[in-house]
Amino acid sequence: RLGGLLLRHEPTPAGPAGEVAGHLHPCARVVGRGRGSVRRRCFVTDGRQLVLPAFGAYAGGLDVTDRAFAGLFAPETFRAFVLGDERVYAVGRRALRPA
């Protein structure tokens, strides 16, 4: 615990508010405006829990549409914060494509 945060290695389904976890290290495929699609690392949250991306060269990259993410986040408030070259993009579930 760190103040109101609960730091864990692996996220728990419908875990407590303030849970921050890694392990799954999400990425997302997003279709651009007429420019095809890109696959990037992302943070994933529903406002209660957060799963962190991997920042190393040899870890991570599990697509957020993978069933491993099912049940972790409330669908109505799910957001992926996709890391772009110049900024971070907030993306809802409907804008994501399977890898």
N, C-alpha and C positions, 0 to 999 in steps of 0.2 A: 504494500500500500504506500502511496505517496499522496498525501492529502486526500482529495476526493477521487483519485485515480487508483485502479487496481491493475497492476502490470502483470501480465501472464504470458507464458510462452505460447500456449494454444488457446484460441477463443472457445468460449462455451456457448451452446445454443441458448438464446434468450438470456444471456448472462446479465450481470448487474450493470446498472448505469455507471459509467466511468471506466469500464473495462477496456484496456488497451492491450492488444495481442499481436503477435507476429505469426510464425509457423507457416501459414498458408501463403504469405507473400503475394498478394494479388497483382494481376495485370488485367488490362481491358483492351478489347478491340473496339475502336470507334470509327464509324464511317464519316469521312469528311465531306464537305460540300463540293461534290464533283471531283474530289481528289483521291478516290479510293478509300482505303482504311489504313489505320495505324494501330499497332499494338504497343502499349506503354505500361509502365509500372503505375500503380495507383494506390491511394488510401481508400478504404471502404468503410462506410459508417451508415448508421440510421439515426444518429444523434444521441444514441445511448452507448453504443460500443464502437470501437475503432480497430481495424486490422491494418497493420503497417506493411508497406512494400519492402522488398529486399533492396539493399543498396550495393551489395557486392556483385562481382562479376559472375560468380558461380552458384548463386542461390536465387530462388524465387521464380515467379512467372506462372503461377496457377491462375487460369482464366476465371474471372468473377462469375461467369455463367456455369462453372463446374458445380456439380452436386455437393461438393465439400462445403460450399457456402450456403446451401439450402438450410433454412431454419435459424441462421445466425442473426439475420437482420429483418426488421419489419419492412415488408415490401413497399408500403406506401411512403416511407421516409428514406428508403435506400438511396444512397448517393455514392458514386465513385468519383474521387478527385484525381483525375488523370494528369500525370506529370508531362507537360509539353516542353519544348525547347526553351520557350520564353516565358511561359506562365503555367498555371494550374487550371484545369478545366473541370467544372462540376458537371457530372453526367448522371442522368437518371437511368433506371433499369431499361426503359424502352429504347434508349439510344445505343445500347450495347449489342454487340454481335458476338456469337461464339467464335473462338479462335480456330 
